Amino acid sequence: MERDSSVPSPAFTFGFILATLLGAVFHLIFGGDIRRLALYLISAWVGFALGHFAGVAFGINSFNVGTLRAVPAFTGALVALVVAYSLSASGRRKRTQRR
């Protein structure tokens, strides 16, 4: 059976869903407006991808789901979300001090 190259792989789709859920839950816990939701989703996607590729590069094989390196990807997404939260929180503090 030949694969259509325009269809994303199941690992990519599953990773995208996991990263989206992680970003949405982070937003649910820490709150914010729609711009902050977009920031958290993008941060989770980028961090998840970078974490996965770091897991491939360093050979981290803990809890693989098919070809997806779940633990490094999840860790990368969490790090990216914490960085995004801390950077956006400092911007929020500066704006409230001006008022």
N, CA, C and O atoms as CSV, one atom per row, in Angstrom:
chain,resi,resn,atom,element,x,y,z
A,1,MET,N,N,0.839,-1.177,0.000
A,1,MET,CA,C,0.000,0.000,0.000
A,1,MET,C,C,0.890,1.249,0.000
A,1,MET,O,O,1.818,1.355,0.802
A,2,GLU,N,N,0.612,2.155,-0.867
A,2,GLU,CA,C,1.396,3.380,-0.994
A,2,GLU,C,C,0.777,4.475,-0.138
A,2,GLU,O,O,-0.440,4.656,-0.119
A,3,ARG,N,N,1.641,5.204,0.572
A,3,ARG,CA,C,1.164,6.302,1.417
A,3,ARG,C,C,1.098,7.592,0.639
A,3,ARG,O,O,1.985,7.900,-0.157
A,4,ASP,N,N,0.044,8.343,0.873
A,4,ASP,CA,C,-0.093,9.669,0.284
A,4,ASP,C,C,0.773,10.631,1.089
A,4,ASP,O,O,0.626,10.713,2.309
A,5,SER,N,N,1.657,11.349,0.441
A,5,SER,CA,C,2.590,12.234,1.149
A,5,SER,C,C,1.918,13.479,1.713
A,5,SER,O,O,2.517,14.174,2.534
A,6,SER,N,N,0.692,13.778,1.295
A,6,SER,CA,C,0.020,14.968,1.804
A,6,SER,C,C,-0.701,14.702,3.126
A,6,SER,O,O,-1.164,15.643,3.771
A,7,VAL,N,N,-0.802,13.449,3.535
A,7,VAL,CA,C,-1.465,13.102,4.786
A,7,VAL,C,C,-0.417,13.046,5.897
A,7,VAL,O,O,0.596,12.363,5.750
A,8,PRO,N,N,-0.648,13.758,7.014
A,8,PRO,CA,C,0.343,13.713,8.096
A,8,PRO,C,C,0.386,12.332,8.745
A,8,PRO,O,O,-0.605,11.602,8.756
A,9,SER,N,N,1.538,11.994,9.275
A,9,SER,CA,C,1.708,10.685,9.904
A,9,SER,C,C,0.902,10.613,11.204
A,9,SER,O,O,0.605,11.645,11.805
A,10,PRO,N,N,0.552,9.411,11.636
A,10,PRO,CA,C,-0.173,9.282,12.904
A,10,PRO,C,C,0.613,9.830,14.098
A,10,PRO,O,O,0.017,10.385,15.021
A,11,ALA,N,N,1.926,9.686,14.093
A,11,ALA,CA,C,2.735,10.219,15.194
A,11,ALA,C,C,2.664,11.745,15.232
A,11,ALA,O,O,2.584,12.338,16.307
A,12,PHE,N,N,2.693,12.376,14.062
A,12,PHE,CA,C,2.578,13.839,14.000
A,12,PHE,C,C,1.211,14.285,14.515
A,12,PHE,O,O,1.117,15.230,15.300
A,13,THR,N,N,0.161,13.610,14.075
A,13,THR,CA,C,-1.192,13.974,14.494
A,13,THR,C,C,-1.365,13.788,15.999
A,13,THR,O,O,-1.919,14.655,16.674
A,14,PHE,N,N,-0.893,12.663,16.522
A,14,PHE,CA,C,-0.993,12.403,17.959
A,14,PHE,C,C,-0.185,13.425,18.758
A,14,PHE,O,O,-0.649,13.910,19.790
A,15,GLY,N,N,1.000,13.750,18.298
A,15,GLY,CA,C,1.817,14.754,18.967
A,15,GLY,C,C,1.173,16.130,18.949
A,15,GLY,O,O,1.233,16.865,19.935
A,16,PHE,N,N,0.556,16.477,17.822
A,16,PHE,CA,C,-0.135,17.761,17.710
A,16,PHE,C,C,-1.300,17.826,18.693
A,16,PHE,O,O,-1.525,18.854,19.330
A,17,ILE,N,N,-2.038,16.724,18.812
A,17,ILE,CA,C,-3.165,16.687,19.745
A,17,ILE,C,C,-2.666,16.794,21.187
A,17,ILE,O,O,-3.234,17.543,21.982
A,18,LEU,N,N,-1.619,16.057,21.528
A,18,LEU,CA,C,-1.072,16.126,22.888
A,18,LEU,C,C,-0.572,17.527,23.231
A,18,LEU,O,O,-0.833,18.031,24.324
A,19,ALA,N,N,0.143,18.151,22.307
A,19,ALA,CA,C,0.665,19.499,22.553
A,19,ALA,C,C,-0.473,20.509,22.685
A,19,ALA,O,O,-0.412,21.412,23.519
A,20,THR,N,N,-1.507,20.355,21.864
A,20,THR,CA,C,-2.658,21.256,21.951
A,20,THR,C,C,-3.364,21.099,23.291
A,20,THR,O,O,-3.724,22.092,23.925
A,21,LEU,N,N,-3.564,19.858,23.726
A,21,LEU,CA,C,-4.187,19.628,25.031
A,21,LEU,C,C,-3.341,20.193,26.166
A,21,LEU,O,O,-3.874,20.767,27.116
A,22,LEU,N,N,-2.048,20.034,26.070
A,22,LEU,CA,C,-1.154,20.561,27.103
A,22,LEU,C,C,-1.242,22.089,27.173
A,22,LEU,O,O,-1.325,22.655,28.262
A,23,GLY,N,N,-1.224,22.753,26.021
A,23,GLY,CA,C,-1.349,24.207,25.998
A,23,GLY,C,C,-2.699,24.681,26.506
A,23,GLY,O,O,-2.779,25.689,27.208
A,24,ALA,N,N,-3.771,23.954,26.156
A,24,ALA,CA,C,-5.113,24.338,26.599
A,24,ALA,C,C,-5.276,24.143,28.106
A,24,ALA,O,O,-5.880,24.983,28.773
A,25,VAL,N,N,-4.751,23.058,28.642
A,25,VAL,CA,C,-4.834,22.823,30.088
A,25,VAL,C,C,-3.995,23.854,30.844
A,25,VAL,O,O,-4.400,24.324,31.908
A,26,PHE,N,N,-2.847,24.202,30.307
A,26,PHE,CA,C,-2.016,25.238,30.924
A,26,PHE,C,C,-2.790,26.556,30.973
A,26,PHE,O,O,-2.751,27.261,31.982
A,27,HIS,N,N,-3.487,26.889,29.895
A,27,HIS,CA,C,-4.294,28.109,29.870
A,27,HIS,C,C,-5.455,28.009,30.846
A,27,HIS,O,O,-5.807,28.997,31.490
A,28,LEU,N,N,-6.051,26.837,30.962
A,28,LEU,CA,C,-7.156,26.645,31.896
A,28,LEU,C,C,-6.694,26.858,33.336
A,28,LEU,O,O,-7.424,27.430,34.146
A,29,ILE,N,N,-5.495,26.404,33.653
A,29,ILE,CA,C,-4.974,26.533,35.015
A,29,ILE,C,C,-4.536,27.968,35.310
A,29,ILE,O,O,-4.872,28.511,36.363
A,30,PHE,N,N,-3.793,28.585,34.396
A,30,PHE,CA,C,-3.210,29.896,34.667
A,30,PHE,C,C,-4.024,31.064,34.125
A,30,PHE,O,O,-3.758,32.211,34.482
A,31,GLY,N,N,-5.010,30.797,33.273
A,31,GLY,CA,C,-5.927,31.824,32.806
A,31,GLY,C,C,-5.325,32.790,31.805
A,31,GLY,O,O,-4.181,32.647,31.373
A,32,GLY,N,N,-6.128,33.773,31.454
A,32,GLY,CA,C,-5.705,34.782,30.498
A,32,GLY,C,C,-6.727,34.954,29.392
A,32,GLY,O,O,-7.742,34.258,29.351
A,33,ASP,N,N,-6.451,35.877,28.507
A,33,ASP,CA,C,-7.368,36.151,27.405
A,33,ASP,C,C,-7.037,35.268,26.204
A,33,ASP,O,O,-6.227,34.347,26.307
A,34,ILE,N,N,-7.663,35.552,25.075
A,34,ILE,CA,C,-7.493,34.732,23.875
A,34,ILE,C,C,-6.073,34.840,23.318
A,34,ILE,O,O,-5.558,33.880,22.745
A,35,ARG,N,N,-5.443,35.999,23.484
A,35,ARG,CA,C,-4.054,36.140,23.018
A,35,ARG,C,C,-3.116,35.245,23.819
A,35,ARG,O,O,-2.170,34.675,23.276
A,36,ARG,N,N,-3.386,35.131,25.100
A,36,ARG,CA,C,-2.562,34.265,25.937
A,36,ARG,C,C,-2.792,32.791,25.593
A,36,ARG,O,O,-1.860,31.989,25.653
A,37,LEU,N,N,-4.029,32.432,25.234
A,37,LEU,CA,C,-4.296,31.065,24.776
A,37,LEU,C,C,-3.500,30.767,23.515
A,37,LEU,O,O,-2.902,29.698,23.392
A,38,ALA,N,N,-3.491,31.709,22.579
A,38,ALA,CA,C,-2.714,31.521,21.350
A,38,ALA,C,C,-1.224,31.396,21.665
A,38,ALA,O,O,-0.532,30.568,21.073
A,39,LEU,N,N,-0.734,32.203,22.584
A,39,LEU,CA,C,0.672,32.125,22.995
A,39,LEU,C,C,0.992,30.758,23.593
A,39,LEU,O,O,2.019,30.162,23.270
A,40,TYR,N,N,0.119,30.264,24.460
A,40,TYR,CA,C,0.356,28.967,25.090
A,40,TYR,C,C,0.284,27.829,24.083
A,40,TYR,O,O,1.075,26.890,24.164
A,41,LEU,N,N,-0.645,27.893,23.138
A,41,LEU,CA,C,-0.738,26.836,22.131
A,41,LEU,C,C,0.505,26.804,21.248
A,41,LEU,O,O,1.070,25.740,20.994
A,42,ILE,N,N,0.921,27.970,20.785
A,42,ILE,CA,C,2.108,28.028,19.926
A,42,ILE,C,C,3.347,27.585,20.703
A,42,ILE,O,O,4.193,26.865,20.174
A,43,SER,N,N,3.449,28.017,21.955
A,43,SER,CA,C,4.591,27.603,22.781
A,43,SER,C,C,4.598,26.095,22.993
A,43,SER,O,O,5.654,25.464,22.935
A,44,ALA,N,N,3.436,25.518,23.236
A,44,ALA,CA,C,3.360,24.066,23.439
A,44,ALA,C,C,3.733,23.323,22.168
A,44,ALA,O,O,4.442,22.319,22.233
A,45,TRP,N,N,3.272,23.792,21.011
A,45,TRP,CA,C,3.596,23.127,19.739
A,45,TRP,C,C,5.098,23.178,19.469
A,45,TRP,O,O,5.715,22.167,19.135
A,46,VAL,N,N,5.674,24.364,19.619
A,46,VAL,CA,C,7.110,24.523,19.339
A,46,VAL,C,C,7.942,23.736,20.348
A,46,VAL,O,O,8.882,23.039,19.965
A,47,GLY,N,N,7.606,23.843,21.627
A,47,GLY,CA,C,8.339,23.114,22.648
A,47,GLY,C,C,8.216,21.609,22.496
A,47,GLY,O,O,9.180,20.880,22.727
A,48,PHE,N,N,7.036,21.139,22.109
A,48,PHE,CA,C,6.830,19.706,21.897
A,48,PHE,C,C,7.700,19.212,20.750
A,48,PHE,O,O,8.339,18.164,20.853
A,49,ALA,N,N,7.722,19.967,19.661
A,49,ALA,CA,C,8.542,19.568,18.508
A,49,ALA,C,C,10.028,19.604,18.850
A,49,ALA,O,O,10.765,18.676,18.516
A,50,LEU,N,N,10.469,20.668,19.514
A,50,LEU,CA,C,11.883,20.760,19.890
A,50,LEU,C,C,12.274,19.658,20.873
A,50,LEU,O,O,13.364,19.095,20.781
A,51,GLY,N,N,11.383,19.357,21.809
A,51,GLY,CA,C,11.658,18.282,22.750
A,51,GLY,C,C,11.744,16.929,22.070
A,51,GLY,O,O,12.602,16.112,22.406
A,52,HIS,N,N,10.856,16.691,21.112
A,52,HIS,CA,C,10.897,15.432,20.362
A,52,HIS,C,C,12.208,15.309,19.597
A,52,HIS,O,O,12.860,14.266,19.643
A,53,PHE,N,N,12.593,16.365,18.895
A,53,PHE,CA,C,13.831,16.311,18.120
A,53,PHE,C,C,15.062,16.213,19.023
A,53,PHE,O,O,16.051,15.584,18.648
A,54,ALA,N,N,15.014,16.825,20.199
A,54,ALA,CA,C,16.115,16.669,21.156
A,54,ALA,C,C,16.185,15.224,21.647
A,54,ALA,O,O,17.274,14.682,21.835
A,55,GLY,N,N,15.030,14.605,21.852
A,55,GLY,CA,C,15.009,13.204,22.248
A,55,GLY,C,C,15.579,12.296,21.179
A,55,GLY,O,O,16.262,11.318,21.484
A,56,VAL,N,N,15.296,12.621,19.916
A,56,VAL,CA,C,15.870,11.848,18.810
A,56,VAL,C,C,17.377,12.068,18.749
A,56,VAL,O,O,18.141,11.114,18.602
A,57,ALA,N,N,17.805,13.325,18.863
A,57,ALA,CA,C,19.230,13.651,18.740
A,57,ALA,C,C,20.062,13.033,19.864
A,57,ALA,O,O,21.180,12.572,19.634
A,58,PHE,N,N,19.510,13.025,21.087
A,58,PHE,CA,C,20.262,12.505,22.227
A,58,PHE,C,C,19.942,11.049,22.540
A,58,PHE,O,O,20.487,10.484,23.488
A,59,GLY,N,N,19.072,10.446,21.759
A,59,GLY,CA,C,18.758,9.029,21.936
A,59,GLY,C,C,17.985,8.706,23.198
A,59,GLY,O,O,18.188,7.645,23.789
A,60,ILE,N,N,17.104,9.595,23.624
A,60,ILE,CA,C,16.285,9.350,24.814
A,60,ILE,C,C,15.099,8.483,24.389
A,60,ILE,O,O,14.260,8.916,23.599
A,61,ASN,N,N,15.034,7.268,24.912
A,61,ASN,CA,C,14.027,6.306,24.482
A,61,ASN,C,C,13.023,5.958,25.569
A,61,ASN,O,O,12.464,4.861,25.543
A,62,SER,N,N,12.777,6.829,26.504
A,62,SER,CA,C,11.817,6.524,27.558
A,62,SER,C,C,10.403,6.850,27.091
A,62,SER,O,O,10.120,7.962,26.647
A,63,PHE,N,N,9.540,5.877,27.199
A,63,PHE,CA,C,8.123,5.971,26.864
A,63,PHE,C,C,7.889,6.494,25.449
A,63,PHE,O,O,7.276,7.545,25.259
A,64,ASN,N,N,8.373,5.764,24.480
A,64,ASN,CA,C,8.087,6.097,23.085
A,64,ASN,C,C,6.675,5.644,22.742
A,64,ASN,O,O,6.223,4.593,23.196
A,65,VAL,N,N,5.990,6.437,21.943
A,65,VAL,CA,C,4.692,6.057,21.398
A,65,VAL,C,C,4.893,5.986,19.896
A,65,VAL,O,O,4.790,6.994,19.197
A,66,GLY,N,N,5.177,4.799,19.406
A,66,GLY,CA,C,5.557,4.652,18.009
A,66,GLY,C,C,6.894,5.336,17.791
A,66,GLY,O,O,7.881,5.015,18.452
A,67,THR,N,N,6.919,6.276,16.862
A,67,THR,CA,C,8.148,7.029,16.615
A,67,THR,C,C,8.222,8.312,17.430
A,67,THR,O,O,9.224,9.024,17.375
A,68,LEU,N,N,7.180,8.611,18.178
A,68,LEU,CA,C,7.118,9.837,18.979
A,68,LEU,C,C,7.851,9.635,20.301
A,68,LEU,O,O,7.559,8.697,21.042
A,69,ARG,N,N,8.794,10.509,20.591
A,69,ARG,CA,C,9.518,10.497,21.876
A,69,ARG,C,C,8.690,11.309,22.867
A,69,ARG,O,O,8.849,12.526,22.966
A,70,ALA,N,N,7.806,10.633,23.598
A,70,ALA,CA,C,6.792,11.313,24.398
A,70,ALA,C,C,7.373,12.079,25.584
A,70,ALA,O,O,6.988,13.225,25.814
A,71,VAL,N,N,8.275,11.485,26.330
A,71,VAL,CA,C,8.796,12.150,27.534
A,71,VAL,C,C,9.612,13.397,27.193
A,71,VAL,O,O,9.364,14.450,27.779
A,72,PRO,N,N,10.576,13.321,26.267
A,72,PRO,CA,C,11.297,14.556,25.935
A,72,PRO,C,C,10.393,15.610,25.290
A,72,PRO,O,O,10.577,16.807,25.511
A,73,ALA,N,N,9.421,15.165,24.496
A,73,ALA,CA,C,8.511,16.118,23.860
A,73,ALA,C,C,7.645,16.810,24.900
A,73,ALA,O,O,7.452,18.024,24.841
A,74,PHE,N,N,7.126,16.049,25.849
A,74,PHE,CA,C,6.309,16.608,26.917
A,74,PHE,C,C,7.128,17.570,27.775
A,74,PHE,O,O,6.648,18.638,28.154
A,75,THR,N,N,8.356,17.186,28.074
A,75,THR,CA,C,9.245,18.047,28.857
A,75,THR,C,C,9.554,19.341,28.110
A,75,THR,O,O,9.550,20.420,28.702
A,76,GLY,N,N,9.822,19.232,26.815
A,76,GLY,CA,C,10.083,20.423,26.013
A,76,GLY,C,C,8.897,21.362,25.972
A,76,GLY,O,O,9.059,22.581,26.031
A,77,ALA,N,N,7.694,20.793,25.870
A,77,ALA,CA,C,6.491,21.625,25.862
A,77,ALA,C,C,6.299,22.320,27.203
A,77,ALA,O,O,5.949,23.500,27.244
A,78,LEU,N,N,6.525,21.603,28.300
A,78,LEU,CA,C,6.388,22.226,29.620
A,78,LEU,C,C,7.399,23.351,29.826
A,78,LEU,O,O,7.061,24.403,30.367
A,79,VAL,N,N,8.623,23.129,29.399
A,79,VAL,CA,C,9.649,24.174,29.520
A,79,VAL,C,C,9.248,25.397,28.699
A,79,VAL,O,O,9.360,26.528,29.173
A,80,ALA,N,N,8.783,25.178,27.478
A,80,ALA,CA,C,8.368,26.294,26.622
A,80,ALA,C,C,7.181,27.039,27.226
A,80,ALA,O,O,7.116,28.265,27.146
A,81,LEU,N,N,6.245,26.311,27.828
A,81,LEU,CA,C,5.087,26.959,28.448
A,81,LEU,C,C,5.487,27.780,29.668
A,81,LEU,O,O,4.971,28.880,29.870
A,82,VAL,N,N,6.387,27.266,30.471
A,82,VAL,CA,C,6.844,28.010,31.650
A,82,VAL,C,C,7.598,29.267,31.223
A,82,VAL,O,O,7.432,30.326,31.828
A,83,VAL,N,N,8.418,29.155,30.192
A,83,VAL,CA,C,9.142,30.328,29.681
A,83,VAL,C,C,8.158,31.359,29.132
A,83,VAL,O,O,8.294,32.551,29.405
A,84,ALA,N,N,7.170,30.908,28.362
A,84,ALA,CA,C,6.175,31.833,27.811
A,84,ALA,C,C,5.379,32.499,28.926
A,84,ALA,O,O,5.099,33.696,28.861
A,85,TYR,N,N,5.016,31.733,29.943
A,85,TYR,CA,C,4.272,32.296,31.064
A,85,TYR,C,C,5.099,33.338,31.807
A,85,TYR,O,O,4.597,34.413,32.135
A,86,SER,N,N,6.355,33.025,32.071
A,86,SER,CA,C,7.189,33.962,32.824
A,86,SER,C,C,7.463,35.230,32.024
A,86,SER,O,O,7.472,36.326,32.585
A,87,LEU,N,N,7.685,35.092,30.723
A,87,LEU,CA,C,7.917,36.286,29.903
A,87,LEU,C,C,6.653,37.126,29.764
A,87,LEU,O,O,6.726,38.354,29.792
A,88,SER,N,N,5.500,36.488,29.615
A,88,SER,CA,C,4.260,37.252,29.471
A,88,SER,C,C,3.805,37.818,30.807
A,88,SER,O,O,3.159,38.866,30.831
A,89,ALA,N,N,4.117,37.167,31.910
A,89,ALA,CA,C,3.749,37.688,33.225
A,89,ALA,C,C,4.559,38.930,33.556
A,89,ALA,O,O,4.043,39.855,34.183
A,90,SER,N,N,5.828,38.966,33.142
A,90,SER,CA,C,6.627,40.162,33.402
A,90,SER,C,C,6.118,41.329,32.570
A,90,SER,O,O,6.168,42.473,33.021
A,91,GLY,N,N,5.635,41.064,31.378
A,91,GLY,CA,C,5.038,42.117,30.561
A,91,GLY,C,C,3.750,42.627,31.157
A,91,GLY,O,O,3.441,43.815,31.062
A,92,ARG,N,N,2.994,41.732,31.773
A,92,ARG,CA,C,1.739,42.128,32.409
A,92,ARG,C,C,2.015,43.021,33.607
A,92,ARG,O,O,1.295,43.994,33.830
A,93,ARG,N,N,3.058,42.701,34.388
A,93,ARG,CA,C,3.406,43.522,35.546
A,93,ARG,C,C,3.825,44.922,35.128
A,93,ARG,O,O,3.473,45.896,35.794
A,94,LYS,N,N,4.571,45.037,34.033
A,94,LYS,CA,C,5.018,46.353,33.570
A,94,LYS,C,C,3.838,47.200,33.120
A,94,LYS,O,O,3.804,48.406,33.365
A,95,ARG,N,N,2.857,46.561,32.454
A,95,ARG,CA,C,1.698,47.315,31.983
A,95,ARG,C,C,0.849,47.814,33.137
A,95,ARG,O,O,0.345,48.935,33.076
A,96,THR,N,N,0.672,47.018,34.192
A,96,THR,CA,C,-0.150,47.462,35.309
A,96,THR,C,C,0.550,48.534,36.134
A,96,THR,O,O,-0.129,49.334,36.779
A,97,GLN,N,N,1.863,48.582,36.141
A,97,GLN,CA,C,2.575,49.617,36.881
A,97,GLN,C,C,2.445,50.968,36.196
A,97,GLN,O,O,2.523,52.001,36.861
A,98,ARG,N,N,2.250,50.983,34.880
A,98,ARG,CA,C,2.129,52.248,34.148
A,98,ARG,C,C,0.795,52.926,34.397
A,98,ARG,O,O,0.688,54.145,34.264
A,99,ARG,N,N,-0.207,52.170,34.752
A,99,ARG,CA,C,-1.559,52.752,34.879
A,99,ARG,C,C,-1.733,53.515,36.124
A,99,ARG,O,O,-2.810,54.058,36.370
